[in-house]
Amino acid sequence: MSEGPEHEEPIMSGCIVVRTKIEDTLGLIADREAQLRYQAEVPCVDVSTELFLQWEDWYRPDTEDFQGAFDPEEAATLRMFHQVFAVVRDTMIQGLPPIDQFVTTTAWKRLSGAACSALGLLRRSLQAA
């Protein structure tokens, strides 16, 4: 007996995946304790670098999935975060310190604060909808 389409696992739409990944990444960037826990649980990963790579992997504002995932106000919020992200990235271009040192820097505080603000605005936007 073959399984028909009614038995297939539902596939998350690209928009939902992008939105979830963006929110998860912002949540990680905003959360010092989660970053330190991540480093302790996966010591072979450079968490400082991973924060930047994850954002760059998912922040693709010109894609159809991204545009479908966020309304114009939310997209503007993410653009503002990305501007802070780019400044911090460019100031740290010479090399990121390990996460336990990075979380003590002004650059991290600026990045984390911007992520926390962006995440808060995204969540308020969802609640208002």
Beta strands, then each sheet from edge to edge (+ up, - down):
end
